[in-house]
């Protein structure tokens, strides 16, 4: 890898998921496909774990978006990790369950061409939510052939996949279709009954030697039941075992339909222009019970969350090479608009029967953005990249509730906010096999529209009452009467993240790729909207720092080894030393293993993933226990056939996948208890499959 200027530069913190040249943007498509094939993922969410240091956790029966851990962040379901597919955003802002909710279950893994993983807020093309990082999926423009795949495993698990390249007479055009059906009951005593159907289609047309038009559409629908998170004490007291449930009526349904058009034109090899328009329709309903009988000792605390929305947007990008004095430069200018129109709701719904509305609102959120990036090649060994991004938001909420039910603030109103995010990167290559990197930049994640409107309303009340001569005590009383937290007067709408990192990459002995990065990230004060309660919680400034280590070694022409180790330490800056832990923030993660692809047709891998113990509350008195899980996958290619075998959790490790410090009360308890509530990780599980290509 060199520091020569290219249209798609690679910076520290950015990794293109590949096999033998994981850090080189010049690697071929075959290498990328090799890595995805020999490290198969059952879902697009599991593919996220190909990113060094990223761990996921599922805690709602397989149908809910996974919890994401990256760079010292418990990013919940995507609050600080921006995810996109072919440029279309996956994260849902102001979502009914949580800000930035990113459900990737609509994507079929077999149609994915590559993943582009960028850590930190250093990249101008990524805006909202890209604080810990951003992950961009790209799907194939065409298939290598047709295939049918059947697979089955324990817990009544089955999967059926079809890939079909549609024959077209015009060789300048291509089109294909993919479909997948998946079902499982899981290892729990109350069968999950998860069923998911996915459809995907893509049409690609070379309009001329320099322009292409691509149409893509997809749709998915799923439904499931869940045993939910269970309290540790219920297992220890023998009330249930690890696979039991306190409330077995949890579960949900969700669906998503996408359509987008992409136009690409290249002019004389010096400039490119890309224009995209997209439309997303999304439906979500989730039943959960985190506290059991804490609020309602008779009927229970089951809640129902809903989100129905349409998302429309435009993305554009123009890039060109030019001379800047004596230096070669590459300029990229991009911009676009995202518009969300959502109806979100939260109900008390014991036994899945609605009793009381806590949230019932129409949310209209707009994000207009513009960014520019300039790359300078000062010498063949030294280049600099400067970027600037501007984002403007409007938030409009129509709260349909009357008065203040359940002592929650009324959220109707309008708010707006804007932010500028500068970025800078320096790359120096002292030799052909060594690259040194330095990055600095700012980013942000938006808060929920309802929070922002309440914030604006609180500020308006304060201004009016101060103008009329009222005291701060009077203002506090007025806000309390409207159930508005006075903290809203101090918090912003777009909390800023400021980060930096430095590191190196090197290739040794033509077999070993090594990378290291030392980084830190500060995040401003913020309000977090708690979708499970219909209210907001304030959190102060946080600071994280860490070390990423990555290594890839080719042991033999058909055998590779890799290991990633990621260390992080985070703290709440404004809190005392005995209460400054960031709950559930990962402090140590690691992944690695062996991968083989033998010419005789054998392929597969033996891999581990690890997350260390981490504090579950602010004072560190409760610990979320870490785990190490080992998985195996193998396959044999024989002509048009491919037979595969997988073993999940080879060592049958007892582990907790998702863990939270939650205050709850069981039916016969007089007082609530705050302790670890968890979702058990899957035990050993075997699955077999066969594919036929034609």
C-alpha positions as CSV (number, residue, x, y, z in Angstrom):
1,X,0.0,0.0,0.0
2,X,1.3,3.4,-0.9
3,X,0.2,7.0,-0.2
4,X,-0.4,7.7,-3.8
5,X,-3.6,9.7,-4.4
6,X,-6.5,7.6,-5.6
7,X,-10.2,8.3,-5.9
8,X,-10.9,6.0,-2.9
9,X,-8.2,6.6,-0.4
10,X,-7.7,4.4,2.7
11,X,-7.2,6.2,6.0
12,X,-6.4,4.9,9.5
13,X,-9.6,3.8,11.0
14,X,-11.0,2.7,7.6
15,X,-11.0,-1.0,6.6
16,X,-12.3,-2.7,3.6
17,X,-13.3,-6.2,4.6
18,X,-11.1,-8.5,2.6
19,X,-8.9,-11.5,3.2
20,X,-5.2,-11.4,2.4
21,X,-5.0,-7.6,1.9
22,X,-7.5,-6.3,4.4
23,X,-6.0,-2.8,4.5
24,X,-5.6,-2.3,0.7
25,X,-8.3,-0.6,-1.3
26,X,-6.6,-2.0,-4.4
27,X,-7.6,-5.6,-3.6
28,X,-9.7,-7.4,-6.1
29,X,-13.3,-8.3,-5.9
30,X,-12.4,-12.0,-5.7
31,X,-10.5,-11.4,-2.4
32,X,-13.5,-9.6,-0.9
33,X,-15.8,-12.3,-2.0
34,X,-13.4,-14.9,-0.6
35,X,-13.6,-13.4,2.9
36,X,-17.4,-13.1,2.9
37,X,-17.7,-16.7,1.7
38,X,-15.2,-18.4,4.1
39,X,-16.5,-16.4,7.1
40,X,-20.3,-16.8,6.4
41,X,-22.9,-14.9,8.3
42,X,-26.4,-16.0,8.7
43,X,-27.7,-12.4,8.8
44,X,-26.5,-9.1,7.6
45,X,-26.2,-8.1,11.3
46,X,-23.7,-10.9,11.9
47,X,-21.6,-9.4,9.0
48,X,-21.0,-6.4,11.2
49,X,-18.7,-8.5,13.3
50,X,-16.3,-8.7,10.4
51,X,-15.4,-5.1,11.5
52,X,-12.4,-5.3,13.9
53,X,-13.6,-4.6,17.5
54,X,-17.3,-4.7,16.7
55,X,-19.5,-7.1,18.8
56,X,-23.3,-7.5,18.5
57,X,-25.9,-8.9,20.9
58,X,-29.5,-10.0,20.2
59,X,-32.0,-9.8,23.1
60,X,-35.5,-10.1,21.7
61,X,-36.1,-13.4,19.9
62,X,-34.1,-12.7,16.8
63,X,-36.4,-10.2,15.3
64,X,-35.2,-7.0,16.9
65,X,-32.2,-5.0,15.7
66,X,-29.0,-6.2,17.4
67,X,-27.2,-4.2,20.1
68,X,-23.9,-2.8,18.8
69,X,-20.6,-2.4,20.8
70,X,-17.8,-0.5,19.1
71,X,-14.9,1.6,20.4
72,X,-16.0,1.8,24.0
73,X,-19.6,2.5,23.0
74,X,-22.7,0.6,23.9
75,X,-24.3,2.1,20.8
76,X,-27.6,0.4,21.7
77,X,-29.2,-0.4,18.3
78,X,-27.1,2.2,16.3
79,X,-27.1,5.5,18.2
80,X,-23.4,6.1,17.5
81,X,-22.8,3.9,14.4
82,X,-24.2,5.1,11.1
83,X,-25.1,2.2,8.8
84,X,-26.1,2.4,5.1
85,X,-26.7,0.0,2.2
86,X,-25.8,1.3,-1.3
87,X,-26.0,4.8,0.2
88,X,-29.5,4.4,1.7
89,X,-29.5,4.9,5.4
90,X,-30.5,2.0,7.7
91,X,-30.6,3.9,11.0
92,X,-34.0,5.3,11.9
93,X,-34.0,8.7,13.7
94,X,-36.6,9.5,16.4
95,X,-37.5,5.8,16.3
96,X,-40.2,4.4,18.5
97,X,-37.8,2.1,20.3
98,X,-34.6,4.2,20.4
99,X,-32.6,6.8,18.5
100,X,-30.7,5.5,15.5
101,X,-32.4,2.1,15.5
102,X,-30.7,0.1,12.7
103,X,-32.4,-3.1,11.6
104,X,-30.4,-4.9,8.9
105,X,-32.6,-7.9,8.8
106,X,-34.1,-6.6,5.5
107,X,-30.8,-7.4,3.7
108,X,-29.9,-10.8,2.3
109,X,-26.2,-11.7,3.1
110,X,-25.6,-13.5,-0.3
111,X,-26.2,-10.3,-2.3
112,X,-23.5,-8.3,-0.4
113,X,-20.4,-7.4,-2.4
114,X,-18.4,-5.7,0.3
115,X,-18.4,-3.8,3.6
116,X,-16.6,-0.5,4.1
117,X,-15.9,0.1,7.8
118,X,-14.8,3.6,8.9
119,X,-14.1,4.2,12.6
120,X,-14.2,7.6,14.2
121,X,-15.7,11.0,13.0
122,X,-13.0,11.7,10.3
123,X,-14.9,11.2,7.1
124,X,-16.9,14.0,5.5
125,X,-19.4,11.9,3.6
126,X,-20.8,10.4,6.9
127,X,-22.9,12.7,9.1
128,X,-25.5,12.0,11.7
129,X,-24.8,9.1,14.1
130,X,-21.2,8.5,12.7
131,X,-19.4,9.2,16.0
132,X,-18.0,5.8,16.9
133,X,-17.9,4.9,13.2
134,X,-19.8,4.2,10.0
135,X,-20.4,1.0,8.1
136,X,-21.4,1.0,4.4
137,X,-22.7,-2.1,2.7
138,X,-22.6,-2.4,-1.1
139,X,-24.6,-5.0,-3.0
140,X,-23.6,-6.9,-6.1
141,X,-24.5,-5.4,-9.5
142,X,-24.8,-8.9,-10.9
143,X,-24.5,-12.6,-9.8
144,X,-21.9,-15.1,-10.9
145,X,-24.6,-17.6,-11.5
146,X,-27.9,-19.0,-10.2
147,X,-28.0,-21.0,-7.0
148,X,-30.4,-22.7,-4.6
149,X,-29.4,-23.2,-1.0
150,X,-31.2,-25.2,1.7
151,X,-30.0,-25.4,5.3
152,X,-31.3,-26.8,8.5
153,X,-30.2,-27.0,12.1
154,X,-31.2,-27.4,15.7
155,X,-34.1,-25.7,17.4
156,X,-36.3,-26.2,14.4
157,X,-34.2,-23.9,12.3
158,X,-34.5,-23.8,8.5
159,X,-33.3,-21.5,5.7
160,X,-34.1,-21.5,2.0
161,X,-32.3,-19.2,-0.4
162,X,-32.6,-18.6,-4.1
163,X,-30.3,-16.5,-6.3
164,X,-31.3,-16.0,-10.0
165,X,-29.6,-14.0,-12.7
166,X,-32.3,-13.0,-15.1
167,X,-31.2,-13.7,-18.7
168,X,-31.3,-10.6,-20.9
169,X,-30.4,-10.3,-24.6
170,X,-28.6,-7.0,-24.2
171,X,-25.2,-7.7,-22.6
172,X,-25.0,-4.1,-21.4
173,X,-27.9,-4.8,-19.0
174,X,-28.1,-7.2,-16.1
175,X,-30.8,-8.0,-13.6
176,X,-31.1,-10.5,-10.8
177,X,-33.5,-11.6,-8.1
178,X,-32.8,-13.1,-4.6
179,X,-35.2,-14.5,-2.0
180,X,-34.7,-16.0,1.4
181,X,-37.0,-17.6,4.0
182,X,-35.8,-18.2,7.5
183,X,-37.4,-19.7,10.6
184,X,-36.3,-20.8,14.1
185,X,-37.7,-21.5,17.5
186,X,-34.4,-20.9,19.3
187,X,-33.2,-22.8,22.4
188,X,-35.8,-21.2,24.8
189,X,-38.7,-23.0,26.3
190,X,-41.2,-20.7,24.9
191,X,-40.6,-21.2,21.1
192,X,-39.6,-18.0,19.4
193,X,-41.6,-18.8,16.3
194,X,-39.3,-16.4,14.3
195,X,-40.2,-16.3,10.6
196,X,-38.7,-13.9,8.1
197,X,-39.1,-13.5,4.4
198,X,-36.7,-11.4,2.3
199,X,-36.9,-10.4,-1.4
200,X,-34.3,-8.4,-3.3
201,X,-34.0,-7.3,-7.0
202,X,-31.5,-5.2,-8.9
203,X,-31.3,-4.0,-12.5
204,X,-28.1,-2.5,-13.9
205,X,-27.9,-0.8,-17.3
206,X,-24.8,0.6,-19.0
207,X,-26.4,3.5,-20.8
208,X,-23.1,4.3,-22.5
209,X,-19.4,3.7,-22.1
210,X,-19.5,6.4,-19.4
211,X,-22.8,6.2,-17.7
212,X,-24.9,3.6,-15.8
213,X,-28.4,3.4,-14.3
214,X,-29.2,1.1,-11.4
215,X,-32.6,0.3,-10.0
216,X,-32.8,-1.6,-6.7
217,X,-35.8,-2.8,-4.7
218,X,-36.1,-5.0,-1.6
219,X,-38.7,-6.0,0.9
220,X,-38.9,-8.0,4.1
221,X,-41.4,-9.0,6.8
222,X,-40.9,-10.9,10.0
223,X,-42.7,-11.9,13.2
224,X,-41.5,-13.5,16.4
225,X,-42.1,-14.2,20.0
226,X,-39.5,-13.6,22.7
227,X,-38.7,-14.8,26.2
228,X,-37.2,-11.4,27.0
229,X,-34.5,-10.5,29.4
230,X,-34.7,-12.5,32.7
231,X,-33.5,-11.5,36.2
232,X,-30.5,-13.3,37.6
233,X,-32.4,-13.9,40.9
234,X,-35.2,-15.8,39.2
235,X,-32.7,-18.3,37.9
236,X,-30.8,-18.6,41.2
237,X,-34.0,-19.1,43.1
238,X,-35.1,-21.9,40.7
239,X,-38.2,-20.0,39.6
240,X,-37.1,-20.5,36.0
241,X,-34.0,-21.9,34.3
242,X,-31.8,-20.0,31.8
243,X,-34.2,-20.8,29.0
244,X,-37.4,-19.8,30.8
245,X,-39.4,-16.5,30.8
246,X,-41.1,-14.3,33.3
247,X,-43.4,-12.8,30.6
248,X,-43.7,-15.1,27.5
249,X,-45.9,-12.7,25.6
250,X,-43.0,-10.5,24.4
251,X,-42.3,-10.3,20.7
252,X,-43.1,-8.3,17.7
253,X,-43.5,-7.7,13.9
254,X,-41.5,-5.6,11.5
255,X,-41.2,-4.9,7.8
256,X,-39.3,-2.7,5.4
257,X,-39.6,-1.9,1.7
258,X,-36.9,-0.1,-0.2
259,X,-36.6,1.4,-3.7
260,X,-33.8,3.5,-5.0
261,X,-32.4,4.7,-8.3
262,X,-28.7,5.4,-8.9
263,X,-27.2,7.3,-11.8
264,X,-23.4,7.3,-12.4
265,X,-21.5,9.1,-15.1
266,X,-17.7,9.3,-15.7
267,X,-16.1,12.0,-17.8
268,X,-12.8,11.3,-19.5
269,X,-11.4,9.6,-16.5
270,X,-11.0,12.8,-14.6
271,X,-14.4,13.3,-13.0
272,X,-17.4,11.4,-11.8
273,X,-21.0,12.3,-10.9
274,X,-23.4,10.2,-8.8
275,X,-27.0,10.9,-8.1
276,X,-29.3,8.8,-6.0
277,X,-33.0,9.0,-5.0
278,X,-34.6,6.6,-2.5
279,X,-37.9,5.7,-0.8
280,X,-38.2,3.6,2.3
281,X,-41.5,2.4,3.9
282,X,-41.1,0.9,7.4
283,X,-43.3,-0.8,10.0
284,X,-42.4,-1.8,13.5
285,X,-44.3,-3.2,16.5
286,X,-42.6,-4.5,19.7
287,X,-44.0,-5.9,22.9
288,X,-41.6,-5.8,25.9
289,X,-41.6,-6.2,29.6
290,X,-38.4,-5.1,31.3
291,X,-39.7,-4.5,34.9
292,X,-42.4,-7.3,35.1
293,X,-44.6,-6.0,38.0
294,X,-42.8,-2.9,39.2
295,X,-45.4,-0.3,38.0
296,X,-48.5,-2.5,37.8
297,X,-48.5,-5.3,40.4
298,X,-51.8,-6.7,39.1
299,X,-51.5,-6.7,35.3
300,X,-47.8,-6.4,34.7
301,X,-45.6,-3.8,32.9
302,X,-45.8,-5.0,29.3
303,X,-45.4,-2.1,26.9
304,X,-46.1,-1.9,23.1
305,X,-43.9,0.3,20.9
306,X,-44.8,1.2,17.3
307,X,-43.2,3.0,14.4
308,X,-44.7,3.5,11.0
309,X,-42.8,5.8,8.6
310,X,-41.8,6.8,5.1
311,X,-38.3,8.0,4.5
312,X,-37.4,9.8,1.2
313,X,-34.0,11.2,0.3
314,X,-31.5,12.3,-2.3
315,X,-27.7,11.8,-2.3
316,X,-25.3,13.4,-4.8
317,X,-21.6,13.5,-5.3
318,X,-19.2,15.1,-7.8
319,X,-15.5,14.2,-7.8
320,X,-12.7,15.5,-10.0
321,X,-8.9,15.6,-10.3
322,X,-7.1,18.8,-10.9
323,X,-3.8,20.6,-10.2
324,X,-3.4,22.8,-7.2
325,X,-0.3,24.7,-7.9
326,X,2.4,22.1,-8.4
327,X,0.4,19.4,-6.6
328,X,-2.2,16.9,-7.8
329,X,-5.5,17.3,-6.0
330,X,-8.8,15.4,-5.9
331,X,-12.0,17.2,-4.9
332,X,-15.2,15.6,-3.8
333,X,-18.4,17.6,-3.2
334,X,-21.6,16.0,-1.9
335,X,-25.0,16.9,-0.6
336,X,-28.5,15.7,-0.1
337,X,-31.7,15.6,1.8
338,X,-33.3,13.1,4.1
339,X,-36.9,13.4,5.1
340,X,-38.6,11.2,7.7
341,X,-42.4,11.2,8.3
342,X,-43.2,8.9,11.2
343,X,-46.0,7.9,13.5
344,X,-44.6,6.7,16.8
345,X,-46.4,5.3,19.7
346,X,-46.0,3.8,23.2
347,X,-48.8,2.0,25.1
348,X,-49.2,0.1,28.3
349,X,-50.3,-3.3,26.9
350,X,-50.5,-6.1,29.4
351,X,-51.3,-9.4,27.7
352,X,-50.8,-7.4,24.4
353,X,-54.0,-5.5,25.1
354,X,-53.7,-1.7,24.9
355,X,-54.8,0.1,28.1
356,X,-53.1,3.6,28.2
357,X,-51.3,5.7,25.7
358,X,-47.9,7.1,26.8
359,X,-46.7,8.4,23.4
360,X,-48.8,9.0,20.3
361,X,-47.1,11.5,18.0
362,X,-46.5,12.4,14.3
363,X,-42.9,13.2,13.8
364,X,-41.5,15.1,10.7
365,X,-37.7,15.3,10.7
366,X,-35.6,16.8,7.9
367,X,-31.8,16.7,7.4
368,X,-30.3,18.9,4.7
369,X,-26.5,18.4,4.3
370,X,-23.5,19.5,2.2
371,X,-19.9,18.3,2.4
372,X,-16.6,18.9,0.6
373,X,-13.4,17.0,0.8
374,X,-10.0,18.0,-0.7
375,X,-7.1,15.6,-1.1
376,X,-3.6,16.8,-1.8
377,X,-0.6,14.7,-2.9
378,X,2.4,16.8,-1.9
379,X,4.9,14.0,-2.7
380,X,4.5,10.3,-3.6
381,X,4.9,9.6,0.1
382,X,2.9,12.4,1.7
383,X,-0.8,13.4,1.3
384,X,-3.3,15.4,3.2
385,X,-7.1,15.2,3.3
386,X,-9.2,18.1,4.5
387,X,-13.0,17.9,4.9
388,X,-15.9,20.0,6.0
389,X,-19.5,19.0,6.5
390,X,-22.6,21.1,7.3
391,X,-25.9,19.7,8.5
392,X,-29.2,21.5,9.0
393,X,-32.2,19.8,10.8
394,X,-35.8,20.7,11.4
395,X,-37.9,18.8,13.9
396,X,-41.7,19.0,13.9
397,X,-43.8,17.0,16.4
398,X,-47.6,16.8,16.7
399,X,-48.4,15.1,20.0
400,X,-51.9,13.7,19.9
401,X,-52.2,13.2,23.7
402,X,-54.4,15.5,25.7
403,X,-53.0,17.0,28.9
404,X,-50.1,15.2,30.7
405,X,-51.0,11.5,30.9
406,X,-48.6,9.5,33.0
407,X,-46.8,12.7,34.0
408,X,-45.0,13.0,30.7
409,X,-44.4,16.4,29.0
410,X,-46.4,17.4,26.0
411,X,-44.1,17.2,22.9
412,X,-45.9,19.2,20.2
413,X,-43.8,21.9,18.6
414,X,-41.0,22.8,16.3
415,X,-37.2,23.0,16.6
416,X,-34.3,23.5,14.3
417,X,-30.5,23.1,14.6
418,X,-27.4,23.2,12.5
419,X,-23.8,22.1,12.9
420,X,-20.4,22.2,11.0
421,X,-18.0,19.3,11.3
422,X,-14.4,19.8,10.1
423,X,-12.1,16.8,9.4
424,X,-8.4,16.4,8.6
425,X,-6.1,13.4,7.8
426,X,-2.4,13.2,7.1
427,X,-0.8,10.1,5.6
428,X,3.0,9.6,5.3
429,X,4.6,6.5,3.8
430,X,8.3,6.3,4.8
431,X,8.7,3.1,2.8
432,X,6.8,0.9,0.4
433,X,5.5,-1.3,3.2
434,X,4.8,1.3,6.0
435,X,2.1,3.9,6.2
436,X,1.7,6.4,9.1
437,X,-1.6,8.1,9.8
438,X,-2.9,11.0,11.8
439,X,-6.6,11.9,11.9
440,X,-8.7,14.5,13.7
441,X,-12.3,15.4,13.2
442,X,-15.7,16.2,14.7
443,X,-19.0,14.5,14.3
444,X,-22.4,14.4,16.0
445,X,-25.5,12.4,16.6
446,X,-28.9,14.0,16.8
447,X,-31.3,13.6,19.7
448,X,-34.9,12.4,19.3
449,X,-37.2,15.0,17.7
450,X,-39.5,14.8,20.8
451,X,-36.6,15.6,23.0
452,X,-35.6,18.5,20.8
453,X,-39.1,20.0,20.7
454,X,-39.4,19.8,24.5
455,X,-35.9,21.4,24.7
456,X,-37.1,24.3,22.5
457,X,-40.3,24.7,24.5
458,X,-38.4,24.8,27.8
459,X,-36.1,27.5,26.4
460,X,-39.1,29.5,25.1
461,X,-40.8,29.3,28.6
462,X,-37.6,30.5,30.2
463,X,-37.2,33.5,27.8
464,X,-40.8,34.6,28.2
465,X,-40.8,34.3,32.0
466,X,-37.5,36.1,32.4
467,X,-38.8,38.9,30.1
468,X,-41.8,39.2,32.4
469,X,-39.6,39.5,35.5
470,X,-40.2,36.0,37.0
471,X,-37.5,34.4,39.2
472,X,-35.6,31.2,38.4
473,X,-37.7,29.6,41.1
474,X,-40.9,30.6,39.3
475,X,-39.4,29.2,36.1
476,X,-38.6,25.9,37.8
477,X,-42.1,25.6,39.2
478,X,-43.7,26.3,35.8
479,X,-41.5,23.7,34.1
480,X,-42.3,21.1,36.8
481,X,-46.0,21.8,36.3
482,X,-45.5,20.8,32.7
483,X,-43.4,17.8,33.7
484,X,-40.3,19.2,31.9
485,X,-36.9,18.4,33.3
486,X,-35.1,21.7,34.0
487,X,-32.0,20.0,32.6
488,X,-33.5,20.7,29.1
489,X,-32.4,24.3,29.6
490,X,-28.8,23.3,29.4
491,X,-28.6,20.7,26.8
492,X,-28.2,20.9,23.0
493,X,-29.9,19.3,20.1
494,X,-26.9,17.9,18.2
495,X,-24.3,16.8,20.7
496,X,-20.8,17.1,19.2
497,X,-18.1,14.4,19.1
498,X,-14.5,15.4,18.8
499,X,-12.0,12.7,18.1
500,X,-8.4,12.0,17.0
501,X,-6.2,9.0,16.3
502,X,-2.7,8.1,15.1
503,X,-1.3,4.8,14.0
504,X,0.4,2.8,11.4
505,X,0.0,-0.1,9.0
506,X,2.7,-2.3,7.6
507,X,3.2,-5.4,5.5
508,X,6.0,-7.7,6.6
509,X,7.6,-10.7,4.8
510,X,4.9,-10.5,2.1
511,X,2.7,-12.5,4.4
512,X,1.8,-10.4,7.4
513,X,-0.3,-7.2,7.6
514,X,-0.3,-5.4,10.9
515,X,-2.2,-2.3,12.0
516,X,-2.3,-0.3,15.2
517,X,-4.3,2.9,16.1
518,X,-4.3,4.9,19.3
519,X,-7.5,7.0,19.6
520,X,-9.6,9.2,21.8
521,X,-13.1,10.6,21.5
522,X,-15.0,13.2,23.5
523,X,-18.8,13.5,23.4
524,X,-20.8,16.5,24.5
525,X,-23.6,16.6,27.0
526,X,-26.8,15.0,25.6
527,X,-30.3,14.0,26.3
528,X,-31.2,10.4,25.5
529,X,-34.8,9.6,24.7
530,X,-35.8,6.4,26.4
531,X,-38.4,4.9,24.1
532,X,-39.2,2.2,26.7
533,X,-40.5,4.8,29.1
534,X,-41.6,7.6,26.8
535,X,-39.3,10.1,28.5
536,X,-35.8,11.4,28.4
537,X,-32.7,11.0,30.6
538,X,-29.9,13.4,30.7
539,X,-26.2,12.4,30.6
540,X,-23.2,14.5,30.8
541,X,-20.0,14.7,28.9
542,X,-18.1,11.5,28.2
543,X,-14.5,10.7,27.2
544,X,-13.2,7.5,25.7
545,X,-9.7,6.5,24.7
546,X,-8.4,3.2,23.3
547,X,-6.0,1.1,21.3
548,X,-6.9,-1.0,18.2
549,X,-4.5,-3.8,17.1
550,X,-5.0,-5.8,14.0
551,X,-2.9,-8.6,12.3
552,X,-3.4,-10.8,9.2
553,X,-1.0,-13.7,8.5
554,X,-0.9,-16.0,5.5
555,X,0.4,-19.2,6.9
556,X,0.1,-21.2,3.6
557,X,-1.2,-20.4,0.1
558,X,-4.6,-21.7,1.3
559,X,-4.5,-20.9,5.1
560,X,-4.8,-17.6,6.9
561,X,-4.8,-16.5,10.5
562,X,-6.1,-13.2,11.9
563,X,-6.6,-11.5,15.3
564,X,-8.0,-8.2,16.4
565,X,-7.6,-6.8,19.9
566,X,-9.4,-3.6,20.9
567,X,-9.0,-1.9,24.3
568,X,-11.0,1.1,25.4
569,X,-11.6,3.1,28.6
570,X,-14.5,5.5,29.0
571,X,-15.6,7.8,31.8
572,X,-18.3,10.4,32.5
573,X,-16.3,13.6,32.7
574,X,-18.5,15.5,35.1
575,X,-19.1,12.8,37.6
576,X,-17.1,11.9,40.7
577,X,-14.5,9.1,40.5
578,X,-16.8,6.7,42.3
579,X,-19.7,7.2,39.9
580,X,-18.1,7.9,36.5
581,X,-18.4,4.6,34.8
582,X,-20.3,4.4,31.4
583,X,-22.7,1.5,31.8
584,X,-22.1,-1.4,29.5
585,X,-19.3,0.4,27.6
586,X,-17.0,-2.4,26.4
587,X,-13.4,-2.2,27.6
588,X,-11.9,-5.2,25.8
589,X,-13.1,-7.0,22.7
590,X,-11.2,-9.4,20.4
591,X,-12.0,-11.6,17.4
592,X,-9.8,-13.9,15.4
593,X,-9.3,-17.4,14.0
594,X,-8.2,-19.5,11.1
595,X,-9.6,-19.5,7.6
596,X,-8.8,-21.9,4.8
597,X,-9.7,-22.3,1.2
598,X,-8.0,-25.4,-0.3
599,X,-7.8,-26.1,-4.0
600,X,-9.3,-29.5,-3.4
601,X,-12.6,-27.9,-2.5
602,X,-12.4,-27.7,1.2
603,X,-13.0,-24.3,2.8
604,X,-14.0,-23.0,6.2
605,X,-12.9,-21.3,9.4
606,X,-12.6,-21.7,13.2
607,X,-13.2,-18.4,14.9
608,X,-13.7,-16.8,18.3
609,X,-15.2,-13.6,19.6
610,X,-14.6,-12.2,23.0
611,X,-15.9,-9.3,25.1
612,X,-14.5,-8.7,28.6
613,X,-16.3,-7.9,31.8
614,X,-17.7,-4.3,31.9
615,X,-19.5,-2.2,34.4
616,X,-23.3,-2.4,34.2
617,X,-24.0,0.8,36.3
618,X,-22.3,4.1,37.0
619,X,-20.5,3.1,40.2
620,X,-19.3,-0.2,38.9
621,X,-20.9,-2.2,41.7
622,X,-22.7,-4.4,39.2
623,X,-20.8,-6.2,36.4
624,X,-21.9,-7.5,33.0
625,X,-19.9,-10.6,32.6
626,X,-17.8,-11.1,29.5
627,X,-17.6,-14.2,27.4
628,X,-15.6,-16.0,24.7
629,X,-17.5,-18.1,22.1
630,X,-15.9,-20.3,19.4
631,X,-17.7,-21.1,16.1
632,X,-16.8,-23.4,13.3
633,X,-17.9,-23.5,9.7
634,X,-16.8,-25.7,6.9
635,X,-17.7,-26.4,3.3
636,X,-16.8,-28.7,0.4
637,X,-17.1,-27.7,-3.3
638,X,-17.9,-30.5,-5.7
639,X,-18.8,-29.3,-9.2
640,X,-22.0,-27.4,-9.1
641,X,-22.6,-28.5,-5.5
642,X,-21.5,-27.0,-2.3
643,X,-22.1,-28.8,1.0
644,X,-21.6,-26.9,4.3
645,X,-21.5,-27.7,8.0
646,X,-21.6,-25.2,10.9
647,X,-21.2,-25.5,14.6
648,X,-22.3,-22.6,16.7
649,X,-20.6,-22.3,20.2
650,X,-18.3,-25.3,19.6
651,X,-17.3,-25.5,23.3
652,X,-20.9,-25.2,24.5
653,X,-20.0,-22.1,26.6
654,X,-22.5,-20.8,29.0
655,X,-22.7,-17.1,28.3
656,X,-25.1,-14.2,28.5
657,X,-25.6,-12.4,25.2
658,X,-27.3,-9.2,26.3
659,X,-27.1,-7.9,29.8
660,X,-28.6,-4.8,31.6
661,X,-28.8,-3.5,35.1
662,X,-32.5,-3.2,35.5
663,X,-34.8,-2.5,38.5
664,X,-37.7,-5.0,38.5
665,X,-40.2,-6.7,40.7
666,X,-41.5,-10.2,40.4
667,X,-45.1,-11.0,41.1
668,X,-44.7,-12.1,44.8
669,X,-41.9,-9.6,45.7
670,X,-42.7,-6.8,48.1
671,X,-39.8,-4.6,47.0
672,X,-38.1,-4.1,43.7
673,X,-34.6,-5.4,43.0
674,X,-31.9,-3.8,40.8
675,X,-29.6,-6.5,39.3
676,X,-28.4,-8.0,36.0
677,X,-31.2,-9.0,33.6
678,X,-29.9,-11.1,30.7
679,X,-30.7,-12.9,27.5
680,X,-28.9,-16.3,27.4
681,X,-26.5,-16.9,24.5
682,X,-27.2,-19.9,22.3
683,X,-25.7,-23.3,23.3
684,X,-23.9,-25.6,20.9
685,X,-25.9,-25.9,17.7
686,X,-25.2,-27.8,14.5
687,X,-26.5,-27.0,11.1
688,X,-26.1,-28.6,7.6
689,X,-26.7,-27.2,4.2
690,X,-26.4,-27.8,0.5
691,X,-26.2,-25.4,-2.5
692,X,-26.6,-26.1,-6.2
693,X,-25.4,-23.6,-8.8
694,X,-26.8,-23.6,-12.3
